């Protein structure tokens, strides 16, 4: 089962950006994990894990961008992002 396979590079990169796992990518590309790893080595001259890490980053950036846009209209999202990125919390200020 080590035969040459054809995977659409753009399709593969979209799957990575969507944070699909290896099993899902293999299912969508109709190949084994070994075939996928060989294809990545030939196509990108890099290990599958390294390629995935780089290509998945685009999806994370896109998701973060959507979260920030949502925060413009959603107080809940704005509060969440404030806690995550600005270290804000729900503690009341002032003296007790």
Secondary structure as UniProt FT lines:
FT   HELIX           9..17
FT   TURN            18..19
FT   HELIX           22..29
FT   HELIX           33..44
FT   HELIX           48..71
FT   TURN            72..73
FT   HELIX           75..86
//
